[in-house]
Every structure is written in C-alpha cells, then in structure tokens.
Amino acid sequence: MFEKGACIVYGNTGVCRVEEIGPLSNIRGSHPGKIYYKLSPIRTGGTIYIPVDSDMFMRPVMTREEADALIWRMPKICERVCSSRDQRVLNEHYKASLRTHSCEELVRLIKSVYVKNRRLIKNGKKAGKTDLEYRKKAEMLLYEELGVALGIPFEEVKEYIVEQVKKMQKEFYFTGL
C-alpha cells in the first residue's frame, strides 16, 4: 500500500500523487467499506479514485539514483524497430511496449521510432502518424517520471538527458574506457 503524498506510476496515465486513502462516501459506484486511493495526475490534473486492491498497474516512481542509472544506460539500450505496414501489428507492438511499464522499454520505443523515422525521411518518405503518437506517449511517460525522480520540470528532462549522455561520452573518451 502506498502512503499519502507518495508519487506513483499509475497504468499508462503516468505519475500521480496519492492525495488520500480511505473509504469513499457520496461517490456513485463506490463500494461501502472498500478502501480507495484518491490520485491526482501531476501534469494533466483531475482526480482518479481506484481501490487499493485493484489489479491496475501501480508502482512507486523510481528514485533519483535509478533515474541517473537509466540515463547512463540509455546509449546501450538497443532499438527494436517494427517495420510492419499493418496498423494493427504496429499498434499491438507499441501497446505491448507500453504495457510493460518499464522505463527501459520506453527508451527502446523512443529510440526505435526515431531510427525508423530517420530511415523513412532519408528515403524521401514521411514519418508515420502511429509511430509519432506512440513516441510522444512514451516520451510523456518517461520524461514525467524522470522529472519527478530528478526533481526537475518536465520541460527540462530531455535537455538534461542530452547533457548527461554528452558528459558520459566525454568521460569515456578521456578515460579511455
């Protein structure tokens, strides 16, 4: 069970703060005696009520140390490009990545779409709408969690990642690793 005030990842909604924990009253559809989380998505606003014993995916936001370690692993995370033109196959491929709720898998999805779209553009074609939609969703989920873990605004996360990767590459270059 999460504590009041904790930041958690809730399904594919993203990072939410646990505002309250307890039974609900005056809310249609709630079960008397059942304990609920009252969640507030940190970027989109609103309120979500979910039973604490729900099967919906919930986990604590990664720590700062885990976030920094993920960023340092990013250059080594290999893409897995889905070249199918069948929209159902493409959608299922990306949905499967999102269902893992793994930040490493989000990085893989983002890198895969980037590589795929670079190839398409190089061949005079346009980037795919489905690819771009899933990349945007993966970036939102990843950057939101990294922002909370690192204590930086969402809008600054991408630049932070770029700076850290450049720093890492310089360290490897100068140390001969």
Buried (B, 14 or more C-beta within 10 A) or exposed (E): EBEEEBBBBBBBBBBBBBEEBEEBEEEEEBEEEEEBBBBBBBBEEEEBEBBBEEEEBBEEBBEEEBBBEBBEEBEEBEBEBBEEEEEEEBBEBBEEBBEEBEBEBBBBBBBBBBBBBEEBEEEEEEBBEBBEEBBEBBBBBBBBBBBBBBEBEBEBBBEBBEEBBEEBEEEEEEEEE
